[in-house]
Amino acid sequence: ALVFGDGGVLPVLLAGQGYRPVLCVGHSLLNSRIVQAFAAANKCSDVIRLAQPSQEKAPSDQPRKRHRREGADSPEAPQVEDESDAEEKLEDLEIDWAALMSELPQAVIPNGWDAFTEPWYDDLAEDWALTHFSRFASDLQSLVTSGHVALPISPAGLSFRLMAAAFNCESLWRRFRPLPRDMPACRGLDLRALNQLHAGQPDAGHSVDVWPLRASGALHLVSGAAEVLCLHALSQKGQAEAVHLVSGSARFEPAGRAHGVLLWLQREVPLPEDINWQEALLAEDRAQMSLLRHNRFGMLLLPDAADSSPE
C-alpha cells in the first residue's frame, strides 16, 4: 500500500489489515519520525517503510524569516541555537518522484498498489479536507507520471465524495459574511480586500472549526446531507471547480433559516475507522459530538440569511 500525507495511524492500521509493504510518502521530516515511532510502538517497523525526500527544499511562496537573538553578535553572548534554526532542520523537503518510482518493488505487487490518504498534511492544518485532497492528488499524479512505465494503481482508495448540508449559525454568518462589493471607502480606505483574508479564500471556501459552535448549541444542520460530486485523485478536477459546483448546482430543502452550507469529504469506500461526519454533526451525545474536533469543514455563506433553498 502507498500512504500519502502526514500522520502515523493510517500506516499502522493498513499494516494490521495485512498490507505488505506499506510505503509512506510525505514531505515532512518531522512526520517521518512520527511514523517510525508509531510503527515501532505497534511492532510493525519491518512492514512500514518511508519514502525519503531529496535534499532540495520544497518551494515556498514566502521567503523564510530568520530571527536574530538580541546581543547575538556580542563576544560574550552564549551560542544558543535559534528556534528558527532548529525548525529549519525539520523543514519540508521535495520528493524526487522519478527516483521513488524506480525504487518501488513492482515485482512483488502483481495486482497494483493500493493508494490511501487521510487526507491530512500538517502544513495545511488550517485548511479543510479539500485542500489536503488536492495535495494528495497532485503527489499521486506526480508519482504515476514520473516513470517510463506506468505505475499500476488500484482505484479502491482514490475516490472521495464531496458532501454538503445547509446549516444555521447566526454568529458564524456574522463573522464571515463578506463586505459588499459596492461598499464605499471608509476614511479613504478600501476595506473590501478583507474578504480575501479568511482561511481558505478565495479558492476552496472558508475553513472553519465547527466543534465549539456545535457543542455550545450555536450551530445545527437544517437539511440532510447531499453528495455534490465524486472526486478521484487521478482526475484533473481542481478544488476551485469543485467548490464552484457546490455553489452553482447543489440544492437543499432547509427546515428553517439557513445561513450557509457546510462541506466535507467522505471516503467512497470507507475504512472501518473512518468517522461519519454527518452523524457527528447531528449527534446530541457529547462523546460522539467531540469527534468534530478532528476535522475542519469547508463553508460557503449565503449572501443573506435565507429561509428558502440555498443554491
C-alpha positions as CSV (number, residue, x, y, z in Angstrom):
1,A,0.0,0.0,0.0
2,L,1.0,3.6,-0.7
3,V,0.1,6.1,2.1
4,F,0.2,9.8,1.2
5,G,0.2,12.6,3.7
6,D,1.2,13.0,7.4
7,G,0.3,11.0,10.5
8,G,1.3,7.7,11.8
9,V,-2.0,6.0,12.5
10,L,-3.2,5.0,9.0
11,P,0.0,3.2,8.0
12,V,-0.3,1.1,11.2
13,L,-3.9,0.3,10.5
14,L,-3.2,-0.8,7.0
15,A,-0.3,-3.0,8.2
16,G,-2.8,-4.6,10.7
17,Q,-5.1,-5.3,7.7
18,G,-2.3,-7.3,6.1
19,Y,-0.8,-4.9,3.6
20,R,2.9,-5.8,2.8
21,P,4.8,-3.5,2.4
22,V,3.3,-0.1,3.5
23,L,5.2,2.7,1.9
24,C,4.6,6.2,3.4
25,V,5.0,9.2,1.1
26,G,5.2,12.6,2.6
27,H,7.2,15.9,2.5
28,S,7.7,16.3,6.3
29,L,10.8,15.1,8.0
30,L,9.1,15.5,11.4
31,N,6.2,13.3,10.2
32,S,8.8,10.6,9.2
33,R,9.8,10.5,12.9
34,I,6.2,10.2,14.0
35,V,5.5,7.3,11.5
36,Q,8.7,5.5,12.7
37,A,7.6,5.9,16.4
38,F,4.1,4.6,15.7
39,A,5.4,1.7,13.7
40,A,7.9,0.7,16.5
41,A,5.3,1.0,19.2
42,N,3.0,-1.3,17.2
43,K,5.7,-3.8,16.3
44,C,5.4,-3.3,12.6
45,S,8.6,-1.5,11.7
46,D,9.6,-4.3,9.4
47,V,6.4,-3.6,7.3
48,I,6.2,0.2,7.2
49,R,8.7,1.9,5.0
50,L,9.4,5.6,4.4
51,A,9.9,7.3,1.1
52,Q,13.0,9.5,1.5
53,P,12.7,13.1,0.2
54,S,15.6,14.6,-1.7
55,Q,17.7,17.2,-0.1
56,E,16.1,20.0,-2.0
57,K,13.8,22.2,0.0
58,A,10.2,22.3,-1.1
59,P,9.4,25.6,-2.9
60,S,7.7,28.2,-0.8
61,D,5.7,31.3,-1.9
62,Q,7.2,33.3,1.0
63,P,10.9,33.6,1.9
64,R,11.7,32.0,5.2
65,K,12.1,34.6,8.0
66,R,15.3,34.3,10.1
67,H,15.2,35.6,13.7
68,R,18.2,37.1,15.3
69,R,18.5,37.0,19.1
70,E,19.3,40.3,20.8
71,G,23.0,40.5,21.5
72,A,23.9,37.6,19.3
73,D,26.9,39.5,17.9
74,S,28.4,40.1,21.3
75,P,31.6,38.0,22.0
76,E,30.1,37.2,25.5
77,A,26.8,36.0,24.1
78,P,26.2,32.3,24.6
79,Q,26.0,30.2,21.5
80,V,22.3,29.2,21.7
81,E,20.7,27.7,18.7
82,D,17.8,29.9,17.4
83,E,14.4,28.2,17.4
84,S,14.1,29.1,13.7
85,D,17.4,27.2,13.0
86,A,16.1,24.1,14.8
87,E,12.9,24.3,12.9
88,E,14.7,24.7,9.6
89,K,16.3,21.3,10.2
90,L,12.8,19.8,10.0
91,E,11.8,22.0,7.1
92,D,9.7,20.1,4.5
93,L,11.7,18.8,1.6
94,E,10.8,18.0,-2.0
95,I,10.4,14.4,-3.2
96,D,12.3,13.1,-6.2
97,W,9.4,11.3,-7.8
98,A,11.4,9.6,-10.6
99,A,13.9,8.2,-8.0
100,L,11.0,6.9,-5.9
101,M,9.3,5.4,-8.9
102,S,12.4,3.5,-9.8
103,E,12.7,2.1,-6.3
104,L,9.2,0.7,-5.9
105,P,9.2,-3.1,-5.7
106,Q,6.7,-3.5,-8.5
107,A,7.6,-7.2,-8.9
108,V,6.0,-8.1,-5.5
109,I,2.8,-6.1,-6.2
110,P,1.4,-8.0,-9.2
111,N,-2.1,-6.5,-9.0
112,G,-1.0,-2.9,-8.5
113,W,-0.6,-0.7,-5.5
114,D,-3.5,0.4,-3.3
115,A,-3.1,4.1,-2.5
116,F,-4.6,5.7,0.6
117,T,-4.6,9.1,2.4
118,E,-6.4,10.6,5.4
119,P,-6.2,13.1,3.7
120,W,-4.0,15.2,6.0
121,Y,-0.9,17.3,5.6
122,D,0.5,19.1,8.7
123,D,1.4,22.3,6.9
124,L,-2.2,22.6,5.7
125,A,-3.7,22.2,9.2
126,E,-5.8,25.4,8.9
127,D,-7.4,24.3,5.7
128,W,-10.3,21.9,5.3
129,A,-10.1,18.5,3.7
130,L,-10.5,19.5,0.0
131,T,-7.1,21.3,0.1
132,H,-5.5,18.3,1.6
133,F,-7.1,16.0,-1.0
134,S,-5.7,18.3,-3.8
135,R,-2.2,17.9,-2.4
136,F,-2.7,14.1,-2.3
137,A,-4.0,14.1,-5.9
138,S,-1.0,16.2,-7.1
139,D,1.5,14.0,-5.3
140,L,-0.1,10.8,-6.7
141,Q,-0.2,12.2,-10.2
142,S,3.5,13.3,-9.9
143,L,4.5,9.8,-8.9
144,V,2.4,8.0,-11.6
145,T,3.7,10.1,-14.4
146,S,7.3,10.2,-13.4
147,G,8.5,6.9,-14.8
148,H,8.9,5.4,-18.2
149,V,6.5,2.5,-17.3
150,A,3.0,3.2,-15.9
151,L,2.7,2.5,-12.2
152,P,-0.3,0.2,-11.6
153,I,-2.6,1.8,-9.0
154,S,-5.7,0.2,-7.7
155,P,-8.7,2.6,-7.7
156,A,-10.1,1.5,-4.4
157,G,-8.8,4.3,-2.2
158,L,-8.6,7.1,-4.7
159,S,-12.2,8.4,-4.6
160,F,-13.9,10.7,-2.1
161,R,-17.4,12.1,-2.0
162,L,-17.8,15.8,-1.6
163,M,-20.7,16.2,0.8
164,A,-22.7,19.3,1.7
165,A,-25.5,20.3,4.1
166,A,-27.2,23.6,4.9
167,F,-26.6,25.0,8.4
168,N,-28.0,27.6,10.8
169,C,-25.5,29.7,12.8
170,E,-26.1,33.4,13.2
171,S,-22.7,34.1,14.8
172,L,-20.8,32.3,12.1
173,W,-22.6,34.1,9.4
174,R,-22.0,37.5,11.0
175,R,-18.3,36.7,11.5
176,F,-17.6,35.6,7.9
177,R,-20.1,37.4,5.8
178,P,-18.3,39.4,3.1
179,L,-18.2,43.1,2.8
180,P,-20.4,44.3,0.0
181,R,-18.7,44.8,-3.3
182,D,-20.1,48.3,-3.6
183,M,-19.1,49.3,-0.1
184,P,-17.7,52.9,-0.2
185,A,-14.3,53.7,1.1
186,C,-14.1,54.2,4.9
187,R,-11.9,57.3,5.6
188,G,-10.2,56.7,2.3
189,L,-9.6,53.0,2.9
190,D,-11.0,50.3,0.7
191,L,-11.8,47.5,3.2
192,R,-13.2,45.0,0.7
193,A,-9.8,43.2,0.4
194,L,-10.6,41.9,3.9
195,N,-12.9,39.4,2.2
196,Q,-9.8,37.5,1.0
197,L,-8.2,37.1,4.4
198,H,-10.5,34.5,5.8
199,A,-9.0,31.0,5.9
200,G,-9.5,29.1,2.6
201,Q,-10.3,32.1,0.5
202,P,-10.6,32.6,-2.4
203,D,-10.3,29.1,-4.0
204,A,-11.5,26.5,-1.6
205,G,-14.2,28.2,0.5
206,H,-13.9,29.2,4.2
207,S,-12.3,26.7,6.5
208,V,-13.9,26.5,10.0
209,D,-13.7,24.6,13.2
210,V,-17.4,23.8,14.0
211,W,-16.9,21.8,17.2
212,P,-17.1,24.7,19.7
213,L,-20.2,26.1,17.9
214,R,-21.9,22.7,17.8
215,A,-21.0,21.9,21.4
216,S,-22.5,25.2,22.5
217,G,-25.7,24.7,20.5
218,A,-24.9,27.7,18.3
219,L,-24.8,25.7,15.1
220,H,-27.0,23.0,13.7
221,L,-27.9,21.4,10.4
222,V,-31.2,22.4,8.8
223,S,-31.0,20.0,5.8
224,G,-29.9,16.5,5.1
225,A,-26.5,15.9,3.5
226,A,-26.3,15.8,-0.3
227,E,-23.5,14.3,-2.3
228,V,-22.3,17.0,-4.7
229,L,-19.8,15.1,-6.7
230,C,-17.1,12.3,-6.5
231,L,-13.5,13.4,-6.5
232,H,-10.9,11.0,-8.0
233,A,-7.3,11.5,-7.2
234,L,-6.2,10.8,-10.8
235,S,-8.6,13.2,-12.4
236,Q,-7.8,16.8,-13.3
237,K,-10.7,18.4,-11.4
238,G,-9.4,21.2,-9.2
239,Q,-10.6,22.3,-5.8
240,A,-11.9,25.7,-7.1
241,E,-14.0,23.9,-9.7
242,A,-15.4,21.5,-7.0
243,V,-16.5,24.4,-4.8
244,H,-17.9,26.2,-7.8
245,L,-20.1,23.1,-8.4
246,V,-21.4,23.3,-4.9
247,S,-22.3,27.0,-5.1
248,G,-23.8,26.6,-8.6
249,S,-25.6,23.3,-8.6
250,A,-26.2,21.9,-5.0
251,R,-29.8,22.3,-3.9
252,F,-31.2,21.7,-0.4
253,E,-34.6,22.0,1.3
254,P,-33.7,23.6,4.7
255,A,-36.1,23.0,7.5
256,G,-35.6,26.5,8.9
257,R,-33.4,29.5,8.3
258,A,-30.1,28.7,6.5
259,H,-27.0,30.8,6.8
260,G,-24.8,28.7,4.5
261,V,-23.5,25.3,3.5
262,L,-21.0,23.1,5.3
263,L,-18.7,20.9,3.2
264,W,-16.7,17.8,4.0
265,L,-15.2,14.7,2.3
266,Q,-16.1,11.1,2.9
267,R,-14.1,8.2,1.5
268,E,-16.0,6.5,-1.3
269,V,-15.0,3.1,0.1
270,P,-14.9,3.7,3.8
271,L,-12.3,2.3,6.1
272,P,-13.6,0.8,9.4
273,E,-12.0,3.6,11.4
274,D,-13.5,6.4,9.3
275,I,-15.7,9.0,11.1
276,N,-19.1,9.6,9.6
277,W,-19.1,13.4,9.7
278,Q,-22.8,13.8,9.2
279,E,-23.6,11.7,12.2
280,A,-21.1,13.7,14.3
281,L,-22.7,16.9,13.2
282,L,-26.2,15.6,14.1
283,A,-25.1,14.0,17.4
284,E,-26.5,15.1,20.7
285,D,-24.2,12.7,22.6
286,R,-21.2,14.7,23.8
287,A,-18.7,11.9,23.2
288,Q,-19.8,11.4,19.5
289,M,-20.0,15.2,19.0
290,S,-16.5,15.6,20.2
291,L,-15.3,13.8,17.1
292,L,-15.7,17.1,15.3
293,R,-12.5,18.2,16.9
294,H,-10.6,16.1,14.4
295,N,-11.8,17.9,11.3
296,R,-12.2,21.3,9.7
297,F,-15.1,21.9,7.5
298,G,-15.5,23.9,4.3
299,M,-18.1,26.6,4.4
300,L,-20.0,28.7,1.8
301,L,-22.1,31.5,3.1
302,L,-25.4,32.8,1.7
303,P,-25.2,36.4,0.7
304,D,-28.1,37.0,3.0
305,A,-29.5,34.6,5.6
306,A,-32.4,32.8,3.8
307,D,-35.4,30.8,4.6
308,S,-35.6,29.4,1.1
309,S,-33.4,26.8,-0.5
310,P,-29.8,27.9,-0.9
311,E,-28.2,27.4,-4.3
